[in-house]
Amino acid sequence: MRDDQLFFWGGLLAAALGSLALMTDHLVFNADLLEPSSTPHSGFFAAGVFIILSGGAALVAAFARD
């Protein structure tokens, strides 16, 4: 497998995992939508954003290697 393919599939996987972390944060820690929680986000939110940004960087690197 070539490097650009690894970057591409790794980036897609990272974006999917980051999205899962963001959904976990929303569904588990902010489930009560009528009353705002005292802690707006958990660590899953920061992890999800970081993983999505990392996946995006890997996708950009995959397409920039041409």
N, CA, C and O atoms as CSV, one atom per row, in Angstrom:
chain,resi,resn,atom,element,x,y,z
A,1,MET,N,N,0.855,-1.169,0.000
A,1,MET,CA,C,0.000,0.000,0.000
A,1,MET,C,C,0.904,1.237,0.000
A,1,MET,O,O,1.882,1.312,0.744
A,2,ARG,N,N,0.560,2.180,-0.834
A,2,ARG,CA,C,1.372,3.384,-0.952
A,2,ARG,C,C,1.091,4.330,0.210
A,2,ARG,O,O,0.082,4.213,0.904
A,3,ASP,N,N,2.020,5.275,0.400
A,3,ASP,CA,C,1.885,6.218,1.508
A,3,ASP,C,C,0.637,7.074,1.393
A,3,ASP,O,O,-0.030,7.345,2.391
A,4,ASP,N,N,0.316,7.504,0.166
A,4,ASP,CA,C,-0.857,8.361,0.026
A,4,ASP,C,C,-2.146,7.607,0.337
A,4,ASP,O,O,-3.105,8.196,0.834
A,5,GLN,N,N,-2.172,6.308,0.047
A,5,GLN,CA,C,-3.342,5.511,0.406
A,5,GLN,C,C,-3.453,5.353,1.922
A,5,GLN,O,O,-4.554,5.379,2.473
A,6,LEU,N,N,-2.316,5.190,2.590
A,6,LEU,CA,C,-2.332,5.096,4.052
A,6,LEU,C,C,-2.832,6.399,4.674
A,6,LEU,O,O,-3.628,6.376,5.612
A,7,PHE,N,N,-2.363,7.533,4.152
A,7,PHE,CA,C,-2.840,8.821,4.652
A,7,PHE,C,C,-4.340,8.973,4.418
A,7,PHE,O,O,-5.066,9.446,5.292
A,8,PHE,N,N,-4.797,8.570,3.237
A,8,PHE,CA,C,-6.215,8.722,2.903
A,8,PHE,C,C,-7.093,7.890,3.825
A,8,PHE,O,O,-8.017,8.416,4.446
A,9,TRP,N,N,-6.807,6.578,3.919
A,9,TRP,CA,C,-7.654,5.716,4.743
A,9,TRP,C,C,-7.492,6.030,6.228
A,9,TRP,O,O,-8.452,5.939,6.993
A,10,GLY,N,N,-6.281,6.399,6.633
A,10,GLY,CA,C,-6.080,6.803,8.029
A,10,GLY,C,C,-6.845,8.075,8.365
A,10,GLY,O,O,-7.397,8.209,9.458
A,11,GLY,N,N,-6.874,9.006,7.418
A,11,GLY,CA,C,-7.626,10.240,7.631
A,11,GLY,C,C,-9.118,9.998,7.726
A,11,GLY,O,O,-9.796,10.590,8.566
A,12,LEU,N,N,-9.636,9.127,6.866
A,12,LEU,CA,C,-11.064,8.801,6.932
A,12,LEU,C,C,-11.409,8.095,8.236
A,12,LEU,O,O,-12.437,8.380,8.850
A,13,LEU,N,N,-10.548,7.173,8.656
A,13,LEU,CA,C,-10.781,6.472,9.922
A,13,LEU,C,C,-10.738,7.446,11.094
A,13,LEU,O,O,-11.561,7.361,12.005
A,14,ALA,N,N,-9.783,8.367,11.073
A,14,ALA,CA,C,-9.686,9.349,12.155
A,14,ALA,C,C,-10.915,10.251,12.185
A,14,ALA,O,O,-11.415,10.579,13.261
A,15,ALA,N,N,-11.402,10.653,11.021
A,15,ALA,CA,C,-12.603,11.492,10.979
A,15,ALA,C,C,-13.808,10.735,11.533
A,15,ALA,O,O,-14.633,11.313,12.240
A,16,ALA,N,N,-13.911,9.455,11.218
A,16,ALA,CA,C,-15.025,8.654,11.735
A,16,ALA,C,C,-14.922,8.487,13.253
A,16,ALA,O,O,-15.926,8.595,13.956
A,17,LEU,N,N,-13.724,8.226,13.756
A,17,LEU,CA,C,-13.551,8.069,15.203
A,17,LEU,C,C,-13.794,9.379,15.937
A,17,LEU,O,O,-14.369,9.386,17.026
A,18,GLY,N,N,-13.359,10.488,15.346
A,18,GLY,CA,C,-13.615,11.786,15.957
A,18,GLY,C,C,-15.095,12.104,16.000
A,18,GLY,O,O,-15.587,12.655,16.985
A,19,SER,N,N,-15.809,11.759,14.936
A,19,SER,CA,C,-17.251,11.972,14.915
A,19,SER,C,C,-17.936,11.120,15.978
A,19,SER,O,O,-18.882,11.571,16.623
A,20,LEU,N,N,-17.466,9.906,16.158
A,20,LEU,CA,C,-18.014,9.034,17.196
A,20,LEU,C,C,-17.778,9.631,18.583
A,20,LEU,O,O,-18.656,9.569,19.443
A,21,ALA,N,N,-16.600,10.206,18.802
A,21,ALA,CA,C,-16.314,10.839,20.095
A,21,ALA,C,C,-17.207,12.043,20.324
A,21,ALA,O,O,-17.669,12.259,21.444
A,22,LEU,N,N,-17.464,12.839,19.280
A,22,LEU,CA,C,-18.357,13.988,19.430
A,22,LEU,C,C,-19.791,13.548,19.707
A,22,LEU,O,O,-20.483,14.168,20.515
A,23,MET,N,N,-20.243,12.480,19.043
A,23,MET,CA,C,-21.594,11.978,19.299
A,23,MET,C,C,-21.700,11.426,20.717
A,23,MET,O,O,-22.725,11.602,21.377
A,24,THR,N,N,-20.644,10.757,21.192
A,24,THR,CA,C,-20.642,10.246,22.560
A,24,THR,C,C,-20.749,11.390,23.551
A,24,THR,O,O,-21.496,11.313,24.526
A,25,ASP,N,N,-19.995,12.456,23.294
A,25,ASP,CA,C,-20.073,13.624,24.177
A,25,ASP,C,C,-21.482,14.182,24.203
A,25,ASP,O,O,-21.998,14.514,25.270
A,26,HIS,N,N,-22.102,14.288,23.058
A,26,HIS,CA,C,-23.447,14.876,22.995
A,26,HIS,C,C,-24.493,13.966,23.640
A,26,HIS,O,O,-25.326,14.426,24.420
A,27,LEU,N,N,-24.446,12.687,23.314
A,27,LEU,CA,C,-25.493,11.777,23.789
A,27,LEU,C,C,-25.364,11.424,25.260
A,27,LEU,O,O,-26.372,11.293,25.955
A,28,VAL,N,N,-24.138,11.267,25.743
A,28,VAL,CA,C,-23.951,10.807,27.115
A,28,VAL,C,C,-23.897,11.968,28.098
A,28,VAL,O,O,-24.555,11.940,29.138
A,29,PHE,N,N,-23.115,12.985,27.768
A,29,PHE,CA,C,-22.867,14.031,28.752
A,29,PHE,C,C,-23.803,15.225,28.609
A,29,PHE,O,O,-23.956,15.991,29.561
A,30,ASN,N,N,-24.429,15.406,27.460
A,30,ASN,CA,C,-25.362,16.510,27.260
A,30,ASN,C,C,-26.722,15.980,26.846
A,30,ASN,O,O,-27.377,16.550,25.973
A,31,ALA,N,N,-27.146,14.895,27.466
A,31,ALA,CA,C,-28.390,14.251,27.060
A,31,ALA,C,C,-29.610,15.080,27.436
A,31,ALA,O,O,-30.634,15.016,26.755
A,32,ASP,N,N,-29.515,15.851,28.505
A,32,ASP,CA,C,-30.647,16.669,28.922
A,32,ASP,C,C,-30.607,17.981,28.139
A,32,ASP,O,O,-29.903,18.917,28.520
A,33,LEU,N,N,-31.353,18.042,27.062
A,33,LEU,CA,C,-31.310,19.205,26.184
A,33,LEU,C,C,-32.122,20.380,26.712
A,33,LEU,O,O,-31.911,21.515,26.284
A,34,LEU,N,N,-33.042,20.129,27.631
A,34,LEU,CA,C,-33.888,21.213,28.126
A,34,LEU,C,C,-33.188,22.064,29.178
A,34,LEU,O,O,-33.450,23.263,29.277
A,35,GLU,N,N,-32.314,21.468,29.952
A,35,GLU,CA,C,-31.573,22.210,30.963
A,35,GLU,C,C,-30.085,22.111,30.645
A,35,GLU,O,O,-29.560,21.010,30.483
A,36,PRO,N,N,-29.406,23.238,30.557
A,36,PRO,CA,C,-27.974,23.176,30.270
A,36,PRO,C,C,-27.208,22.537,31.426
A,36,PRO,O,O,-27.520,22.770,32.594
A,37,SER,N,N,-26.235,21.756,31.099
A,37,SER,CA,C,-25.456,21.085,32.144
A,37,SER,C,C,-24.419,22.050,32.715
A,37,SER,O,O,-24.075,23.053,32.091
A,38,SER,N,N,-23.932,21.729,33.904
A,38,SER,CA,C,-22.935,22.596,34.538
A,38,SER,C,C,-21.599,22.513,33.817
A,38,SER,O,O,-20.850,23.490,33.789
A,39,THR,N,N,-21.290,21.365,33.236
A,39,THR,CA,C,-20.078,21.234,32.424
A,39,THR,C,C,-20.516,21.114,30.975
A,39,THR,O,O,-21.170,20.137,30.611
A,40,PRO,N,N,-20.173,22.076,30.151
A,40,PRO,CA,C,-20.700,22.082,28.788
A,40,PRO,C,C,-20.205,20.917,27.932
A,40,PRO,O,O,-20.943,20.429,27.075
A,41,HIS,N,N,-18.993,20.473,28.144
A,41,HIS,CA,C,-18.460,19.381,27.334
A,41,HIS,C,C,-17.546,18.517,28.188
A,41,HIS,O,O,-17.001,18.962,29.198
A,42,SER,N,N,-17.394,17.289,27.763
A,42,SER,CA,C,-16.482,16.380,28.443
A,42,SER,C,C,-15.179,16.324,27.675
A,42,SER,O,O,-14.974,17.078,26.724
A,43,GLY,N,N,-14.312,15.442,28.085
A,43,GLY,CA,C,-13.060,15.240,27.363
A,43,GLY,C,C,-13.273,14.638,25.990
A,43,GLY,O,O,-12.411,14.740,25.118
A,44,PHE,N,N,-14.436,14.004,25.797
A,44,PHE,CA,C,-14.724,13.429,24.484
A,44,PHE,C,C,-14.826,14.511,23.417
A,44,PHE,O,O,-14.479,14.277,22.260
A,45,PHE,N,N,-15.302,15.700,23.803
A,45,PHE,CA,C,-15.445,16.787,22.831
A,45,PHE,C,C,-14.075,17.231,22.323
A,45,PHE,O,O,-13.859,17.342,21.116
A,46,ALA,N,N,-13.161,17.481,23.244
A,46,ALA,CA,C,-11.816,17.909,22.853
A,46,ALA,C,C,-11.114,16.817,22.059
A,46,ALA,O,O,-10.434,17.103,21.074
A,47,ALA,N,N,-11.274,15.574,22.481
A,47,ALA,CA,C,-10.653,14.468,21.756
A,47,ALA,C,C,-11.231,14.345,20.356
A,47,ALA,O,O,-10.497,14.120,19.394
A,48,GLY,N,N,-12.546,14.491,20.240
A,48,GLY,CA,C,-13.185,14.391,18.929
A,48,GLY,C,C,-12.727,15.472,17.979
A,48,GLY,O,O,-12.452,15.201,16.810
A,49,VAL,N,N,-12.641,16.699,18.473
A,49,VAL,CA,C,-12.178,17.797,17.617
A,49,VAL,C,C,-10.734,17.572,17.201
A,49,VAL,O,O,-10.390,17.772,16.036
A,50,PHE,N,N,-9.883,17.159,18.137
A,50,PHE,CA,C,-8.478,16.918,17.811
A,50,PHE,C,C,-8.324,15.797,16.793
A,50,PHE,O,O,-7.525,15.910,15.864
A,51,ILE,N,N,-9.080,14.716,16.958
A,51,ILE,CA,C,-8.977,13.586,16.038
A,51,ILE,C,C,-9.483,13.966,14.653
A,51,ILE,O,O,-8.896,13.564,13.648
A,52,ILE,N,N,-10.569,14.739,14.588
A,52,ILE,CA,C,-11.081,15.167,13.288
A,52,ILE,C,C,-10.070,16.070,12.587
A,52,ILE,O,O,-9.852,15.931,11.383
A,53,LEU,N,N,-9.451,16.991,13.321
A,53,LEU,CA,C,-8.441,17.861,12.713
A,53,LEU,C,C,-7.227,17.058,12.250
A,53,LEU,O,O,-6.657,17.342,11.197
A,54,SER,N,N,-6.834,16.064,13.030
A,54,SER,CA,C,-5.718,15.206,12.617
A,54,SER,C,C,-6.064,14.412,11.359
A,54,SER,O,O,-5.236,14.258,10.462
A,55,GLY,N,N,-7.291,13.914,11.307
A,55,GLY,CA,C,-7.732,13.185,10.120
A,55,GLY,C,C,-7.786,14.082,8.899
A,55,GLY,O,O,-7.425,13.669,7.797
A,56,GLY,N,N,-8.239,15.309,9.099
A,56,GLY,CA,C,-8.252,16.263,7.993
A,56,GLY,C,C,-6.856,16.571,7.494
A,56,GLY,O,O,-6.635,16.692,6.289
A,57,ALA,N,N,-5.912,16.698,8.414
A,57,ALA,CA,C,-4.522,16.935,8.012
A,57,ALA,C,C,-3.965,15.747,7.233
A,57,ALA,O,O,-3.215,15.928,6.274
A,58,ALA,N,N,-4.329,14.535,7.641
A,58,ALA,CA,C,-3.873,13.349,6.910
A,58,ALA,C,C,-4.485,13.299,5.513
A,58,ALA,O,O,-3.813,12.911,4.558
A,59,LEU,N,N,-5.756,13.687,5.385
A,59,LEU,CA,C,-6.383,13.710,4.059
A,59,LEU,C,C,-5.736,14.757,3.167
A,59,LEU,O,O,-5.515,14.508,1.982
A,60,VAL,N,N,-5.430,15.922,3.718
A,60,VAL,CA,C,-4.740,16.957,2.936
A,60,VAL,C,C,-3.368,16.464,2.508
A,60,VAL,O,O,-2.950,16.694,1.373
A,61,ALA,N,N,-2.662,15.786,3.414
A,61,ALA,CA,C,-1.339,15.256,3.065
A,61,ALA,C,C,-1.444,14.201,1.969
A,61,ALA,O,O,-0.562,14.104,1.115
A,62,ALA,N,N,-2.504,13.420,1.987
A,62,ALA,CA,C,-2.672,12.383,0.958
A,62,ALA,C,C,-2.843,13.010,-0.414
A,62,ALA,O,O,-2.284,12.518,-1.395
A,63,PHE,N,N,-3.601,14.080,-0.494
A,63,PHE,CA,C,-3.839,14.709,-1.795
A,63,PHE,C,C,-2.700,15.632,-2.201
A,63,PHE,O,O,-2.529,15.902,-3.389
A,64,ALA,N,N,-1.917,16.124,-1.245
A,64,ALA,CA,C,-0.814,17.025,-1.560
A,64,ALA,C,C,0.417,16.276,-2.064
A,64,ALA,O,O,1.339,16.895,-2.594
A,65,ARG,N,N,0.442,14.977,-1.910
A,65,ARG,CA,C,1.615,14.197,-2.304
A,65,ARG,C,C,1.696,13.972,-3.811
A,65,ARG,O,O,2.698,13.444,-4.291
A,66,ASP,N,N,0.697,14.346,-4.549
A,66,ASP,CA,C,0.713,14.124,-6.002
A,66,ASP,C,C,1.708,15.007,-6.705
A,66,ASP,O,O,1.839,14.938,-7.927
